[in-house]
Amino acid sequence: MTESLVSDIVGAVAEARGVDPEELDFTLYEYIAADALHQLEAHGESTWTVTFEVPEHQVTVTSQGGVFVDGQQEQARTTV
């Protein structure tokens, strides 16, 4: 998984909580397989959506560049 995708997701969750990313009390890797996200992201031509849960939030990432936390778009990422 690219670090930018990880950073985008962590940043979106932190934004939804109103804290800095360093203040989150969990790591993303505890809740989603990094390899699975990397494989999805590698399919640049494909359309996909992945949804998973972290403490207190549901996160959805789309191939179109959206990062949603609890159904609200918190961040748009740059797709490759």
N, CA, C and O atoms as a MOPAC input file, in Angstrom:
PM7 MOZYME 1SCF
protein

 N      0.86100 1    -1.16700 1     0.00000 1
 C      0.00000 1     0.00000 1     0.00000 1
 C      0.90300 1     1.22400 1     0.00000 1
 O      1.91800 1     1.26300 1     0.69500 1
 N      0.53300 1     2.19000 1    -0.76300 1
 C      1.34900 1     3.38700 1    -0.77000 1
 C      1.14900 1     4.14500 1     0.52800 1
 O      0.06600 1     4.13800 1     1.11400 1
 N      2.19800 1     4.78700 1     0.95700 1
 C      2.11100 1     5.55800 1     2.18900 1
 C      1.12100 1     6.70500 1     2.04400 1
 O      0.49700 1     7.10400 1     3.02700 1
 N      0.96600 1     7.24300 1     0.83200 1
 C      0.02400 1     8.34400 1     0.66800 1
 C     -1.41200 1     7.88600 1     0.92600 1
 O     -2.20100 1     8.64100 1     1.49400 1
 N     -1.75700 1     6.68900 1     0.52700 1
 C     -3.10400 1     6.18400 1     0.79400 1
 C     -3.30600 1     5.98700 1     2.29300 1
 O     -4.35100 1     6.35100 1     2.83300 1
 N     -2.31800 1     5.41700 1     2.96100 1
 C     -2.39500 1     5.25100 1     4.41400 1
 C     -2.53900 1     6.61000 1     5.07500 1
 O     -3.38900 1     6.79100 1     5.94700 1
 N     -1.72300 1     7.55800 1     4.66900 1
 C     -1.78400 1     8.90300 1     5.24300 1
 C     -3.13600 1     9.55900 1     4.99900 1
 O     -3.67400 1    10.22700 1     5.88200 1
 N     -3.68700 1     9.36900 1     3.79700 1
 C     -4.99900 1     9.94100 1     3.47900 1
 C     -6.07700 1     9.37200 1     4.39500 1
 O     -6.92400 1    10.11300 1     4.89500 1
 N     -6.04900 1     8.07000 1     4.61300 1
 C     -7.06000 1     7.43000 1     5.45000 1
 C     -6.90300 1     7.87000 1     6.90000 1
 O     -7.88100 1     8.24100 1     7.54800 1
 N     -5.68000 1     7.82900 1     7.40700 1
 C     -5.43900 1     8.24600 1     8.79500 1
 C     -5.82100 1     9.71400 1     8.96700 1
 O     -6.43600 1    10.08600 1     9.96600 1
 N     -5.45900 1    10.53800 1     8.00000 1
 C     -5.81000 1    11.95400 1     8.06800 1
 C     -7.31800 1    12.18000 1     8.07300 1
 O     -7.81600 1    13.05600 1     8.78000 1
 N     -8.03700 1    11.39500 1     7.28800 1
 C     -9.49000 1    11.53600 1     7.22900 1
 C    -10.14200 1    11.14600 1     8.55600 1
 O    -11.06200 1    11.81900 1     9.02200 1
 N     -9.66800 1    10.06800 1     9.15700 1
 C    -10.22100 1     9.64900 1    10.45700 1
 C     -9.89500 1    10.69900 1    11.51400 1
 O    -10.75300 1    11.05700 1    12.32100 1
 N     -8.67800 1    11.18600 1    11.51400 1
 C     -8.29100 1    12.22200 1    12.47400 1
 C     -9.12800 1    13.47900 1    12.29100 1
 O     -9.55900 1    14.09300 1    13.26600 1
 N     -9.35500 1    13.85600 1    11.04700 1
 C    -10.17700 1    15.03700 1    10.75800 1
 C    -11.59600 1    14.85000 1    11.28500 1
 O    -12.17800 1    15.76800 1    11.86200 1
 N    -12.14300 1    13.66000 1    11.08200 1
 C    -13.49700 1    13.38600 1    11.56800 1
 C    -13.56900 1    13.46700 1    13.09200 1
 O    -14.59700 1    13.85500 1    13.64700 1
 N    -12.48600 1    13.10400 1    13.76200 1
 C    -12.43100 1    13.15400 1    15.22800 1
 C    -12.03000 1    14.52400 1    15.74700 1
 O    -12.17800 1    14.80900 1    16.93500 1
 N    -11.52600 1    15.37200 1    14.86200 1
 C    -11.08300 1    16.69600 1    15.28500 1
 C     -9.76700 1    16.67500 1    16.03800 1
 O     -9.54200 1    17.48800 1    16.93500 1
 N     -8.88600 1    15.72900 1    15.66400 1
 C     -7.57900 1    15.61400 1    16.31500 1
 C     -6.49100 1    15.53500 1    15.25900 1
 O     -6.77500 1    15.38400 1    14.07000 1
 N     -5.25000 1    15.63700 1    15.69800 1
 C     -4.11700 1    15.41400 1    14.80700 1
 C     -3.94900 1    13.91800 1    14.59600 1
 O     -4.27600 1    13.13600 1    15.48900 1
 N     -3.44700 1    13.49900 1    13.43900 1
 C     -3.25800 1    12.06600 1    13.18800 1
 C     -2.44000 1    11.36100 1    14.26400 1
 O     -2.70700 1    10.20300 1    14.58300 1
 N     -1.45100 1    12.04400 1    14.82400 1
 C     -0.61700 1    11.44400 1    15.85900 1
 C     -1.39400 1    11.15700 1    17.14400 1
 O     -0.94300 1    10.37200 1    17.97800 1
 N     -2.54800 1    11.78300 1    17.30500 1
 C     -3.34500 1    11.61300 1    18.51200 1
 C     -4.29800 1    10.42100 1    18.45400 1
 O     -4.94200 1    10.10800 1    19.45500 1
 N     -4.40100 1     9.75100 1    17.30900 1
 C     -5.27400 1     8.57900 1    17.21200 1
 C     -4.73100 1     7.47300 1    18.10900 1
 O     -3.51900 1     7.28100 1    18.20900 1
 N     -5.63500 1     6.75000 1    18.76000 1
 C     -5.22300 1     5.72800 1    19.72200 1
 C     -5.18800 1     4.32500 1    19.11500 1
 O     -5.32600 1     3.33600 1    19.83600 1
 N     -5.00500 1     4.23000 1    17.79700 1
 C     -4.90000 1     2.94800 1    17.10400 1
 C     -4.06700 1     3.14100 1    15.84800 1
 O     -3.83100 1     4.26700 1    15.41000 1
 N     -3.62700 1     2.03200 1    15.27600 1
 C     -2.96100 1     2.09500 1    13.97400 1
 C     -3.90000 1     1.49100 1    12.94200 1
 O     -4.65500 1     0.56600 1    13.24000 1
 N     -3.84500 1     2.01100 1    11.75400 1
 C     -4.70400 1     1.53700 1    10.67100 1
 C     -4.50000 1     0.05800 1    10.40500 1
 O     -5.44600 1    -0.66200 1    10.08800 1
 N     -3.26600 1    -0.38700 1    10.53600 1
 C     -2.91600 1    -1.77800 1    10.23000 1
 C     -3.59200 1    -2.78700 1    11.16400 1
 O     -3.60400 1    -3.98300 1    10.87200 1
 N     -4.14500 1    -2.32400 1    12.26500 1
 C     -4.88600 1    -3.21300 1    13.16300 1
 C     -6.26600 1    -3.56000 1    12.60500 1
 O     -6.90400 1    -4.49800 1    13.08300 1
 N     -6.73300 1    -2.81500 1    11.60100 1
 C     -8.11500 1    -2.94800 1    11.13900 1
 C     -8.29000 1    -3.25600 1     9.66200 1
 O     -9.39100 1    -3.59400 1     9.22800 1
 N     -7.22400 1    -3.14400 1     8.88700 1
 C     -7.32400 1    -3.42800 1     7.46100 1
 C     -5.99900 1    -4.02400 1     6.98300 1
 O     -4.92500 1    -3.58800 1     7.39700 1
 N     -6.09000 1    -5.00700 1     6.12100 1
 C     -4.87700 1    -5.63500 1     5.57200 1
 C     -4.25500 1    -4.69900 1     4.54000 1
 O     -4.87100 1    -4.38300 1     3.52300 1
 N     -3.05500 1    -4.27100 1     4.80900 1
 C     -2.37000 1    -3.34800 1     3.91600 1
 C     -2.21800 1    -3.93400 1     2.52200 1
 O     -2.35900 1    -3.21900 1     1.53000 1
 N     -1.93400 1    -5.22100 1     2.43600 1
 C     -1.77200 1    -5.85600 1     1.12900 1
 C     -3.05400 1    -5.79900 1     0.30200 1
 O     -3.00200 1    -5.60700 1    -0.91300 1
 N     -4.18500 1    -5.96300 1     0.94500 1
 C     -5.46500 1    -5.92100 1     0.23000 1
 C     -5.70100 1    -4.54200 1    -0.37600 1
 O     -6.11100 1    -4.43500 1    -1.53200 1
 N     -5.44500 1    -3.48900 1     0.39100 1
 C     -5.60800 1    -2.13600 1    -0.14600 1
 C     -4.60900 1    -1.87400 1    -1.26900 1
 O     -4.94700 1    -1.25200 1    -2.27700 1
 N     -3.40300 1    -2.34000 1    -1.09400 1
 C     -2.38400 1    -2.14800 1    -2.12600 1
 C     -2.80800 1    -2.82700 1    -3.43400 1
 O     -2.64600 1    -2.25400 1    -4.51100 1
 N     -3.34500 1    -4.03600 1    -3.34100 1
 C     -3.78000 1    -4.74900 1    -4.53900 1
 C     -4.94000 1    -4.02800 1    -5.22200 1
 O     -4.98200 1    -3.94300 1    -6.45000 1
 N     -5.86300 1    -3.51800 1    -4.44700 1
 C     -6.95800 1    -2.74700 1    -5.04400 1
 C     -6.43200 1    -1.49900 1    -5.72800 1
 O     -6.80900 1    -1.19600 1    -6.86000 1
 N     -5.57300 1    -0.78600 1    -5.04900 1
 C     -5.03900 1     0.45700 1    -5.59800 1
 C     -4.24000 1     0.20900 1    -6.87800 1
 O     -4.20000 1     1.06900 1    -7.75800 1
 N     -3.60900 1    -0.94900 1    -6.98500 1
 C     -2.81300 1    -1.29100 1    -8.16500 1
 C     -3.67300 1    -1.48300 1    -9.41000 1
 O     -3.15700 1    -1.44300 1   -10.52700 1
 N     -4.96800 1    -1.69100 1    -9.23300 1
 C     -5.88700 1    -1.85800 1   -10.36200 1
 C     -6.44800 1    -0.49800 1   -10.76000 1
 O     -7.64400 1    -0.23700 1   -10.62900 1
 N     -5.56100 1     0.36000 1   -11.24800 1
 C     -5.91700 1     1.74000 1   -11.56000 1
 C     -7.08400 1     1.89500 1   -12.51600 1
 O     -7.80100 1     2.89300 1   -12.44400 1
 N     -7.29500 1     0.95000 1   -13.39800 1
 C     -8.38100 1     1.03600 1   -14.36600 1
 C     -9.69500 1     0.51200 1   -13.80700 1
 O    -10.75400 1     0.77900 1   -14.37600 1
 N     -9.64900 1    -0.21900 1   -12.72200 1
 C    -10.84600 1    -0.84100 1   -12.14900 1
 C    -11.59000 1     0.13400 1   -11.24400 1
 O    -11.01300 1     1.08000 1   -10.70800 1
 N    -12.87600 1    -0.12200 1   -11.09200 1
 C    -13.68800 1     0.63200 1   -10.14100 1
 C    -13.90000 1    -0.25800 1    -8.93300 1
 O    -14.34800 1    -1.39700 1    -9.06300 1
 N    -13.57600 1     0.26500 1    -7.74700 1
 C    -13.73100 1    -0.51500 1    -6.52800 1
 C    -14.07100 1     0.39900 1    -5.36300 1
 O    -13.83600 1     1.60700 1    -5.40300 1
 N    -14.62100 1    -0.19800 1    -4.34100 1
 C    -14.92200 1     0.46900 1    -3.08000 1
 C    -14.61700 1    -0.52300 1    -1.97100 1
 O    -14.99000 1    -1.69300 1    -2.06000 1
 N    -13.95000 1    -0.06800 1    -0.94000 1
 C    -13.69600 1    -0.92100 1     0.21900 1
 C    -14.15200 1    -0.17100 1     1.47000 1
 O    -13.86500 1     1.01300 1     1.64400 1
 N    -14.86200 1    -0.88100 1     2.32700 1
 C    -15.36200 1    -0.30400 1     3.56700 1
 C    -14.88100 1    -1.16800 1     4.72500 1
 O    -14.93000 1    -2.39600 1     4.65900 1
 N    -14.41900 1    -0.52000 1     5.77300 1
 C    -13.96200 1    -1.22700 1     6.96400 1
 C    -14.22000 1    -0.34600 1     8.18100 1
 O    -14.51800 1     0.84200 1     8.05400 1
 N    -14.10200 1    -0.94200 1     9.34600 1
 C    -14.34700 1    -0.20400 1    10.58300 1
 C    -13.06800 1    -0.03000 1    11.37300 1
 O    -12.22300 1    -0.92300 1    11.43400 1
 N    -12.94600 1     1.13500 1    11.97400 1
 C    -11.93100 1     1.42800 1    12.97700 1
 C    -12.70800 1     1.86700 1    14.21300 1
 O    -13.91600 1     2.07700 1    14.11200 1
 N    -12.07700 1     2.01300 1    15.36400 1
 C    -12.83900 1     2.39700 1    16.55500 1
 C    -13.70100 1     3.64500 1    16.32800 1
 O    -13.20400 1     4.71100 1    15.96400 1
 N    -14.98700 1     3.47700 1    16.55000 1
 C    -15.97900 1     4.55500 1    16.49300 1
 C    -16.31100 1     5.07700 1    15.09700 1
 O    -17.08600 1     6.02400 1    14.97100 1
 N    -15.73500 1     4.47500 1    14.03200 1
 C    -15.97200 1     4.99700 1    12.68800 1
 C    -16.01100 1     3.89100 1    11.64500 1
 O    -15.40000 1     2.83400 1    11.80000 1
 N    -16.75300 1     4.17300 1    10.57300 1
 C    -16.74300 1     3.32900 1     9.38800 1
 C    -16.03600 1     4.12700 1     8.29300 1
 O    -16.36200 1     5.29100 1     8.05900 1
 N    -15.08300 1     3.50900 1     7.63500 1
 C    -14.26900 1     4.16900 1     6.61400 1
 C    -14.53400 1     3.51300 1     5.26300 1
 O    -14.56300 1     2.28700 1     5.15600 1
 N    -14.72600 1     4.33300 1     4.23600 1
 C    -14.88600 1     3.83800 1     2.87600 1
 C    -13.87800 1     4.55800 1     1.99700 1
 O    -13.74700 1     5.78100 1     2.05100 1
 N    -13.16500 1     3.77900 1     1.18100 1
 C    -12.19100 1     4.31600 1     0.23900 1
 C    -12.62400 1     3.85700 1    -1.14600 1
 O    -12.98100 1     2.69300 1    -1.33000 1
 N    -12.59700 1     4.76300 1    -2.12300 1
 C    -13.02200 1     4.41100 1    -3.47900 1
 C    -11.88900 1     4.58200 1    -4.47200 1
 O    -10.94200 1     5.33300 1    -4.24000 1
 N    -12.00400 1     3.88000 1    -5.56300 1
 C    -11.00900 1     3.98600 1    -6.63000 1
 C    -11.01400 1     5.37000 1    -7.27200 1
 O    -10.03000 1     5.76400 1    -7.89700 1
 N    -12.09700 1     6.10100 1    -7.12600 1
 C    -12.18700 1     7.44900 1    -7.68500 1
 C    -11.49200 1     8.49300 1    -6.81100 1
 O    -11.44700 1     9.67000 1    -7.16600 1
 N    -10.94800 1     8.06100 1    -5.66000 1
 C    -10.18100 1     8.98100 1    -4.82700 1
 C    -10.89000 1     9.47500 1    -3.58800 1
 O    -10.35400 1    10.32700 1    -2.87900 1
 N    -12.06200 1     8.97700 1    -3.30400 1
 C    -12.78200 1     9.43100 1    -2.11700 1
 C    -12.37400 1     8.67300 1    -0.86800 1
 O    -12.15400 1     7.46200 1    -0.90600 1
 N    -12.27500 1     9.39400 1     0.23400 1
 C    -12.08900 1     8.79200 1     1.55400 1
 C    -13.23400 1     9.32100 1     2.41200 1
 O    -13.31200 1    10.51400 1     2.70700 1
 N    -14.10900 1     8.41900 1     2.80100 1
 C    -15.31100 1     8.77700 1     3.55800 1
 C    -15.21500 1     8.20000 1     4.96500 1
 O    -14.79900 1     7.05600 1     5.15000 1
 N    -15.59700 1     8.98900 1     5.93900 1
 C    -15.66100 1     8.52100 1     7.32200 1
 C    -17.09400 1     8.72900 1     7.77800 1
 O    -17.60500 1     9.84900 1     7.77800 1
 N    -17.73200 1     7.64000 1     8.16300 1
 C    -19.14200 1     7.66700 1     8.57100 1
 C    -20.03700 1     8.29000 1     7.50400 1
 O    -20.98900 1     9.00700 1     7.81300 1
 N    -19.71600 1     8.00500 1     6.25200 1
 C    -20.53300 1     8.46100 1     5.13600 1
 C    -20.25100 1     9.87000 1     4.66200 1
 O    -20.82400 1    10.30600 1     3.66400 1
 N    -19.38900 1    10.59000 1     5.34600 1
 C    -19.05200 1    11.96200 1     4.96200 1
 C    -17.68000 1    11.97500 1     4.30800 1
 O    -16.72700 1    11.40900 1     4.84400 1
 N    -17.57700 1    12.62500 1     3.14400 1
 C    -16.27600 1    12.69100 1     2.49600 1
 C    -15.39000 1    13.63900 1     3.28800 1
 O    -15.66600 1    14.83400 1     3.40000 1
 N    -14.33700 1    13.08600 1     3.82300 1
 C    -13.38700 1    13.87600 1     4.60800 1
 C    -12.22200 1    14.32800 1     3.77700 1
 O    -11.59500 1    15.34600 1     4.07100 1
 N    -11.92300 1    13.56500 1     2.72300 1
 C    -10.73500 1    13.87500 1     1.95400 1
 C    -10.87000 1    13.26900 1     0.56700 1
 O    -11.42200 1    12.18100 1     0.40300 1
 N    -10.37000 1    13.97000 1    -0.40700 1
 C    -10.23400 1    13.41600 1    -1.74900 1
 C     -8.76500 1    13.17600 1    -1.96100 1
 O     -7.94300 1    14.06700 1    -1.74900 1
 N     -8.43200 1    11.97600 1    -2.37700 1
 C     -7.01700 1    11.66300 1    -2.57400 1
 C     -6.70500 1    11.69200 1    -4.05900 1
 O     -7.60700 1    11.63300 1    -4.89500 1
 N     -5.47000 1    11.78100 1    -4.37000 1
 C     -5.02900 1    11.75200 1    -5.74400 1
 C     -4.86700 1    10.31300 1    -6.17900 1
 O     -4.10300 1     9.56200 1    -5.57200 1
 N     -5.57100 1     9.92400 1    -7.21400 1
 C     -5.44400 1     8.56400 1    -7.71100 1
 C     -4.29900 1     8.49300 1    -8.69500 1
 O     -3.95200 1     9.48100 1    -9.34100 1
 N     -3.71800 1     7.31500 1    -8.80000 1
 C     -2.58700 1     7.12400 1    -9.70000 1
 C     -3.08700 1     6.65200 1   -11.03600 1
 O     -2.29200 1     6.42900 1   -11.94900 1

